[in-house]
């Protein structure tokens, strides 16, 4: 189980990755992170963010992968085991 210090460090690391994303994609990923944290304490580490790209990598740190998929799809994200991508309308 993640400690409070671990959660705070993960938040800081994820914030750095989020800052590289477009506003629309960043907002969706923030919603995903909040939904995961409140849904049984599921935590992911964001990786490989790139400006002007609607795809980001992630690693499941703690919790249920099914929650990542379920919440991500509700937010119109394409979810794989290692990436999150913004679907186009």
C-alpha positions, -999 to +999 in steps of 0.1 A: +000+000+000+013+034-009+024+057+019+013+093+021+049+104+011+048+080-019+014+094-030+027+130-027+058+122-048+037+104-074+014+135-076+045+157-082+059+134-108+025+131-126+021+169-125+054+173-144+041+149-171+007+166-172+022+200-178+035+187-212+000+179-225-026+199-243-053+214-221-080+191-233-060+159-229-046+171-195-081+177-182-092+142-192-061+126-176-066+147-144-102+134-142-089+098-147-064+103-119-090+117-095-114+089-104-088+062-098-078+076-064-114+077-052-122+043-067-104+019-043-071+037-043-058+029-078-025+048-086-007+051-119+026+068-128+024+089-160+054+085-184+066+097-218+043+128-222+050+148-253+037+182-263+011+182-291+005+145-287-027+130-274-010+099-261+008+092-228+024+062-212+016+049-177+026+023-152+001+008-128+016+013-093-012+000-071-048-013-076-069-028-103-061-025-140-098-029-148-105+004-130-081+022-153-098+007-184-134+014-171-128+050-160-106+058-189-132+046-214-159+066-197-136+096-203-134+087-240-098+075-237-083+045-255-066+025-228-040-003-232-018-019-206+007+009-210-008+039-228-037+063-226-048+081-258-075+107-264-101+094-288-112+118-316-149+125-319 
